[in-house]
């Protein structure tokens, strides 16, 4: 599975920092000063987690995230 196969949540915190996360994968998030940096860092974090799963012979979890109100 690739990052594009998952829903990504992107939001801005009160302090102005941006959070990008993949809710379906525990620990797959990035907190950066800009939207672009958060998305780029999320891609790196996803790759790291994906590699860890592969090393253990496990599949990444399925994306069960539902968009209720956008």
C-alpha positions as YAML, in Angstrom:
chain: A
units: angstrom
residues:
- id: 1
  name: UNK
  ca: [0.00, 0.00, 0.00]
- id: 2
  name: UNK
  ca: [1.10, 3.55, -0.70]
- id: 3
  name: UNK
  ca: [0.39, 6.81, 1.11]
- id: 4
  name: UNK
  ca: [-2.09, 7.69, -1.65]
- id: 5
  name: UNK
  ca: [-4.18, 4.66, -0.62]
- id: 6
  name: UNK
  ca: [-4.94, 6.32, 2.74]
- id: 7
  name: UNK
  ca: [-7.01, 9.31, 3.75]
- id: 8
  name: UNK
  ca: [-4.86, 12.12, 5.10]
- id: 9
  name: UNK
  ca: [-6.13, 14.64, 7.63]
- id: 10
  name: UNK
  ca: [-4.54, 18.08, 7.54]
- id: 11
  name: UNK
  ca: [-5.27, 20.83, 10.04]
- id: 12
  name: UNK
  ca: [-3.73, 23.90, 11.59]
- id: 13
  name: UNK
  ca: [-3.17, 24.21, 15.33]
- id: 14
  name: UNK
  ca: [-3.81, 27.36, 17.35]
- id: 15
  name: UNK
  ca: [-0.08, 28.15, 17.39]
- id: 16
  name: UNK
  ca: [-0.05, 28.13, 13.57]
- id: 17
  name: UNK
  ca: [1.73, 24.79, 13.13]
- id: 18
  name: UNK
  ca: [0.32, 22.28, 10.65]
- id: 19
  name: UNK
  ca: [-0.50, 18.66, 11.45]
- id: 20
  name: UNK
  ca: [-0.77, 16.02, 8.72]
- id: 21
  name: UNK
  ca: [-1.79, 12.52, 9.76]
- id: 22
  name: UNK
  ca: [-3.00, 9.18, 8.50]
- id: 23
  name: UNK
  ca: [-5.58, 8.16, 11.13]
- id: 24
  name: UNK
  ca: [-5.55, 4.52, 10.03]
- id: 25
  name: UNK
  ca: [-1.90, 4.05, 11.02]
- id: 26
  name: UNK
  ca: [-0.90, 4.63, 14.62]
- id: 27
  name: UNK
  ca: [1.95, 7.14, 14.91]
- id: 28
  name: UNK
  ca: [1.76, 8.24, 11.28]
- id: 29
  name: UNK
  ca: [1.69, 12.01, 11.64]
- id: 30
  name: UNK
  ca: [3.85, 15.08, 11.17]
- id: 31
  name: UNK
  ca: [3.85, 18.49, 12.88]
- id: 32
  name: UNK
  ca: [5.60, 21.23, 10.90]
- id: 33
  name: UNK
  ca: [5.47, 25.03, 10.52]
- id: 34
  name: UNK
  ca: [3.97, 24.95, 7.01]
- id: 35
  name: UNK
  ca: [1.34, 22.89, 5.23]
- id: 36
  name: UNK
  ca: [3.83, 21.79, 2.57]
- id: 37
  name: UNK
  ca: [6.45, 20.77, 5.12]
- id: 38
  name: UNK
  ca: [3.89, 18.76, 7.10]
- id: 39
  name: UNK
  ca: [2.82, 16.84, 3.99]
- id: 40
  name: UNK
  ca: [6.43, 16.20, 2.95]
- id: 41
  name: UNK
  ca: [7.35, 15.00, 6.44]
- id: 42
  name: UNK
  ca: [4.24, 12.78, 6.53]
- id: 43
  name: UNK
  ca: [5.47, 11.04, 3.37]
- id: 44
  name: UNK
  ca: [8.81, 10.35, 5.10]
- id: 45
  name: UNK
  ca: [7.11, 9.07, 8.25]
- id: 46
  name: UNK
  ca: [4.83, 6.83, 6.17]
- id: 47
  name: UNK
  ca: [7.85, 5.33, 4.38]
- id: 48
  name: UNK
  ca: [9.58, 4.65, 7.69]
- id: 49
  name: UNK
  ca: [6.50, 2.96, 9.18]
- id: 50
  name: UNK
  ca: [5.89, 1.01, 5.97]
- id: 51
  name: UNK
  ca: [9.47, -0.30, 6.08]
- id: 52
  name: UNK
  ca: [9.08, -1.33, 9.73]
- id: 53
  name: UNK
  ca: [5.93, -3.30, 8.90]
- id: 54
  name: UNK
  ca: [7.68, -4.98, 5.95]
- id: 55
  name: UNK
  ca: [10.68, -5.95, 8.12]
- id: 56
  name: UNK
  ca: [8.28, -7.68, 10.51]
- id: 57
  name: UNK
  ca: [6.48, -9.41, 7.63]
- id: 58
  name: UNK
  ca: [3.25, -7.55, 8.36]
- id: 59
  name: UNK
  ca: [0.86, -5.68, 6.11]
- id: 60
  name: UNK
  ca: [-0.10, -2.09, 6.79]
- id: 61
  name: UNK
  ca: [-3.60, -1.77, 8.29]
- id: 62
  name: UNK
  ca: [-6.54, -1.13, 6.00]
- id: 63
  name: UNK
  ca: [-7.90, 2.40, 5.91]
- id: 64
  name: UNK
  ca: [-11.23, 2.40, 7.72]
- id: 65
  name: UNK
  ca: [-11.33, 6.19, 8.09]
- id: 66
  name: UNK
  ca: [-14.67, 7.75, 7.21]
- id: 67
  name: UNK
  ca: [-15.16, 11.37, 6.25]
- id: 68
  name: UNK
  ca: [-18.26, 12.52, 8.11]
- id: 69
  name: UNK
  ca: [-18.18, 16.27, 7.60]
- id: 70
  name: UNK
  ca: [-15.75, 18.03, 5.32]
...
